[in-house]
Amino acid sequence: MMPSRPSPADPEVDSCILCGSPADEALVVRGFKIAQCGSCGHQFLPSPISQDHVAQTYSDAYFFGGGAGYTNYLEQQSLLEKRGSQYAKIVEKHLGRKGKVFDVGAAAGFLMQGWANQDWAATGIEPNLSMVRHGQERGLDLRHGVFEDSSAWTKESYECVSMVQVISHLPSPLDALRLAYKMLKPNGILLVETWDRTSWIASAMKGGWHEYSPPSVLQWFHRKSLTLAASSVGFEFVESQRALRWLNIGHAKSLLKHMSATSKLAKLASMVATVFPSQMNVLYPGDDLFWALYRKPNA
C-alpha cells in the first residue's frame, strides 16, 4: 500500500513524466528531492505519490490554515472574480465568441463567477467539499470530485477549459491535459496559468522560491515545457504572457512566513510586509507567473 503522502526519505528519481527522458536530482527542499529532466528541463517530485494526495493536500487546512495555503481563502473572492473576468475577455478575443467554460480546481467558484459575469456559462470541479458547498450555496454549477478520476466530465463539450493555479499540483498533468482535450469542442481553448521556474526571481531565490513547496506542489514548469506537454496531447500553441495578478497582503504574509525557513530573502520580505495592513491588495511584482493559451485543432 502506498504511503499517505510523498516521503522526504524516498530515494527514487524517475524518468521525466513529460518526455520520458532520464532525470536527475536537481535540489532538495524541506527534505524532498526534486528531479529535473536532462532533455526538456521539467522539474517534478519523484514518485511514489499517494493515491489520496489530492484529498490530503487540499483539505480545509489548505484553505484556512495558512502556511503554503491560505489563512482564509474566502477573503480572495473579489480579486479572483476580477481575474476570472479578465481571462474570459482574453479567451473570447481569441475564440471570437462566448460559450461554456469548465474550471478545473475551482475551489469556491470565484473564478467561475468572474466568467459568468462576462456572460459565459461556467461549470467547475473541486475536490474540497467545503469549497464546493460554498459555491453551490451561491448558485454555481460546482461539482465535487477529482478532475482526472472520472470520465463523467466529458459528457458535455466546452469552448474553454481553464486550469488556473492547478497544473503544478497534479500528479499526472498529461492525463489532465488529455481529458481537457477530449472535453473541448474543435477550435476550443485551453487556458493554463502557472509559475515559470526559469524566471529571474525563481533563479535568484533558488530553493527558497515560493513555489518550491512540496508536497503541495508536484510540478515545476517553464513556458517551453508546458507547451511541450500540451503539444504532446494534440494542442496547438496560441499565446503566452506574463500574468498580472493582484495579491492580498494578508495572504502574502502567510506565504512569506512559511518560506522564511528556507529563504533569507523571504525572511527579510516577511519583516517588511508586517508594516502593511493585511487587507491591502498590491500588484504582484514578480516575473514568474504566466498564462498560456492552447487550441484544439479543427477536426
C-alpha positions in Angstrom: 0.0 0.0 0.0 1.3 3.4 -0.9 2.1 5.9 1.9 -0.4 8.7 2.6 1.9 11.3 1.1 5.3 11.6 -0.5 8.1 11.0 2.0 11.2 13.1 2.2 13.1 9.8 2.6 12.1 8.4 -0.8 15.3 8.0 -2.8 13.8 7.2 -6.2 14.3 9.7 -9.1 12.1 8.9 -12.1 12.4 9.4 -15.8 10.6 12.6 -16.9 6.8 12.5 -16.7 6.5 14.7 -19.8 9.0 13.3 -22.3 10.3 10.1 -20.7 14.0 11.2 -20.7 16.3 10.5 -17.8 16.0 12.8 -14.9 18.5 13.5 -12.1 18.1 15.1 -8.7 18.2 18.9 -9.0 17.7 20.1 -5.4 16.3 19.2 -2.1 13.6 21.3 -0.4 12.5 20.6 3.1 13.9 17.1 2.7 12.0 16.4 -0.5 14.0 15.6 -3.6 13.1 17.5 -6.8 14.1 15.9 -10.1 14.9 17.6 -13.3 14.7 16.2 -16.8 18.0 16.4 -18.7 16.2 16.9 -22.0 13.1 19.2 -21.6 14.1 20.7 -18.3 10.9 19.9 -16.5 11.1 19.6 -12.7 8.9 17.3 -10.7 8.6 15.5 -7.4 9.5 11.8 -7.9 7.1 9.1 -7.2 5.6 7.5 -5.2 2.7 9.9 -5.0 -0.1 9.0 -2.7 -3.4 7.7 -4.1 -5.1 10.1 -1.7 -2.7 13.0 -2.3 -5.4 15.4 -3.5 -7.7 14.8 -0.6 -4.9 15.0 1.9 -3.3 18.2 0.4 -6.5 20.1 -0.3 -8.3 19.6 3.0 -9.9 22.6 4.8 -6.4 23.3 6.3 -5.1 24.3 2.9 -7.8 26.9 2.5 -7.8 28.2 6.1 -4.6 27.0 7.8 -2.0 29.4 6.4 1.4 28.1 5.5 1.7 27.2 1.8 -2.1 27.6 1.5 -4.4 30.4 2.7 -5.2 31.9 6.0 -8.8 32.5 4.7 -9.4 31.6 1.1 -12.9 33.2 1.1 -11.3 36.6 1.5 -9.9 36.3 -2.0 -13.4 36.5 -3.6 -13.2 40.0 -5.1 -9.7 39.6 -6.5 -10.5 36.2 -8.1 -13.8 37.3 -9.6 -11.9 40.1 -11.4 -9.2 37.7 -12.5 -11.9 35.3 -13.9 -13.5 38.2 -15.9 -10.1 39.2 -17.3 -9.4 35.6 -18.5 -12.9 35.4 -20.0 -12.1 38.5 -22.1 -8.8 37.2 -23.2 -10.2 33.8 -24.3 -13.2 35.5 -26.1 -10.8 37.6 -28.1 -9.1 34.5 -29.5 -12.2 32.4 -29.8 -14.4 35.1 -31.3 -17.4 34.2 -29.1 -18.5 33.4 -25.6 -19.6 29.9 -24.6 -19.2 27.3 -21.9 -16.1 27.1 -19.7 -15.1 24.3 -17.4 -12.9 25.4 -14.5 -10.6 22.8 -13.0 -9.7 23.1 -9.3 -12.4 25.7 -8.9 -12.3 26.0 -5.1 -15.3 28.1 -4.1 -16.0 29.1 -7.6 -14.8 32.7 -7.5 -13.0 32.5 -10.9 -16.2 30.8 -12.3 -18.2 33.8 -11.1 -15.9 36.1 -13.0 -16.5 34.1 -16.2 -20.2 34.2 -15.5 -20.1 38.0 -15.1 -18.9 38.1 -18.7 -21.9 36.0 -19.8 -20.1 32.7 -20.0 -21.8 29.5 -18.8 -19.4 28.3 -16.1 -19.1 24.8 -14.7 -16.4 23.7 -12.3 -14.9 20.7 -10.4 -13.2 20.9 -7.0 -12.0 18.1 -4.6 -12.7 20.1 -1.4 -16.3 19.5 -0.3 -16.4 22.7 1.9 -15.4 24.8 -1.1 -17.9 23.1 -3.3 -20.8 23.7 -0.8 -19.8 27.3 -0.6 -20.0 27.7 -4.4 -23.2 25.7 -4.7 -24.9 27.9 -2.0 -24.2 30.8 -4.3 -25.9 29.1 -7.2 -22.8 27.9 -9.1 -22.6 24.7 -11.1 -19.8 23.4 -9.0 -19.2 19.7 -8.8 -17.3 17.7 -6.2 -14.6 15.3 -7.4 -11.1 15.0 -8.8 -10.9 16.1 -12.4 -8.7 13.2 -13.7 -10.6 10.5 -11.8 -13.8 10.5 -13.8 -14.9 10.5 -17.4 -18.2 12.0 -16.3 -16.9 15.5 -17.1 -16.7 14.6 -20.8 -20.4 14.2 -21.3 -20.6 17.8 -22.4 -18.2 19.8 -24.6 -16.9 23.2 -23.9 -15.4 26.3 -25.6 -12.8 26.6 -22.9 -11.2 24.5 -20.2 -9.5 26.6 -17.5 -6.6 25.5 -15.3 -5.6 28.5 -13.2 -3.0 27.6 -10.5 -3.8 23.9 -10.9 -1.4 22.0 -13.2 1.6 22.3 -10.9 -0.4 20.5 -8.2 -1.3 17.5 -10.4 0.4 14.1 -10.0 -0.3 13.3 -13.7 -0.5 16.5 -15.7 -0.6 14.7 -19.1 -3.7 12.8 -18.1 -5.4 16.1 -17.2 -4.4 17.6 -20.5 -5.7 14.6 -22.4 -9.0 14.9 -20.6 -9.2 18.7 -21.3 -8.5 18.0 -25.0 -11.4 15.5 -25.1 -13.8 17.9 -23.4 -13.1 20.8 -25.8 -15.0 21.5 -28.9 -12.9 21.7 -32.1 -11.2 25.1 -32.1 -11.7 25.3 -28.3 -9.2 26.9 -26.0 -7.2 25.6 -23.0 -6.2 28.3 -20.6 -3.3 27.5 -18.2 -1.9 29.8 -15.5 1.2 28.6 -13.7 4.7 29.5 -12.5 7.9 29.7 -14.5 10.8 28.0 -12.8 13.2 29.6 -15.2 12.1 33.2 -14.3 14.6 35.7 -12.9 13.0 35.6 -9.4 13.0 31.8 -9.3 16.6 31.6 -10.3 17.6 34.3 -7.8 15.8 32.6 -4.9 16.9 29.0 -5.8 15.5 26.6 -3.2 13.8 29.4 -1.3 11.5 30.2 -4.3 7.9 30.3 -3.0 6.7 27.6 -5.5 9.2 25.1 -4.2 6.6 23.9 -1.7 6.4 20.1 -1.9 4.3 18.1 -1.4 1.6 20.6 -2.2 3.3 21.5 -5.4 4.5 18.5 -7.5 5.4 20.0 -10.9 7.6 23.0 -11.9 7.1 24.1 -15.4 8.6 26.7 -17.7 7.0 28.0 -20.8 8.7 25.6 -23.2 8.0 22.5 -21.0 4.3 23.5 -20.6 4.0 23.9 -24.4 5.8 20.5 -24.8 3.2 18.9 -22.6 0.2 20.5 -24.3 1.6 19.7 -27.8 2.2 16.1 -26.9 -1.6 15.5 -26.4 -2.6 17.4 -29.6 -2.9 21.1 -28.6 -1.5 24.0 -30.7 0.1 26.9 -29.0 -1.7 30.2 -29.3 -0.2 32.8 -27.0 1.6 33.3 -23.6 2.1 36.3 -21.5 3.2 37.3 -18.0 0.2 37.2 -15.7 -0.6 40.4 -13.9 -2.1 39.4 -10.5 -3.3 41.4 -7.6 -2.2 39.9 -4.3 -3.7 40.2 -0.9 -1.1 41.3 1.7 -2.5 39.0 4.4 -2.1 36.0 2.0 1.4 37.3 1.2 2.4 37.5 4.8 1.3 33.9 5.4 3.4 32.7 2.4 6.4 34.7 3.4 6.3 33.3 6.9 6.2 29.8 5.5 9.1 30.5 3.2 11.3 32.1 5.8 12.6 28.7 7.0 14.3 28.1 3.6 15.0 31.6 2.3 16.8 34.6 3.9 15.2 36.9 1.2 11.7 35.7 2.2 12.6 36.3 5.8 13.5 39.8 5.0 10.5 40.4 2.9 8.3 38.9 5.7 9.7 41.6 8.1 9.0 44.3 5.5 5.4 43.1 4.9 4.5 43.5 8.6 4.2 47.3 8.1 1.4 46.9 5.5 -2.2 46.2 6.5 -3.4 42.7 5.8 -6.5 43.9 3.9 -4.4 45.8 1.4 -4.0 44.5 -2.2 -0.9 45.0 -4.3 0.1 44.1 -7.8 2.4 41.1 -7.6 5.9 42.3 -8.7 7.5 39.0 -9.7 8.2 37.9 -13.3 7.5 34.2 -12.5 3.7 34.0 -13.2 2.4 33.4 -16.7 -0.6 32.3 -18.6 -0.7 30.4 -21.9 -3.5 29.5 -24.4 -3.6 26.4 -26.4 -6.1 25.5 -29.1 -7.7 22.2 -30.0 -7.4 22.0 -33.8 -10.5 21.8 -36.0 -11.3 18.2 -36.9 
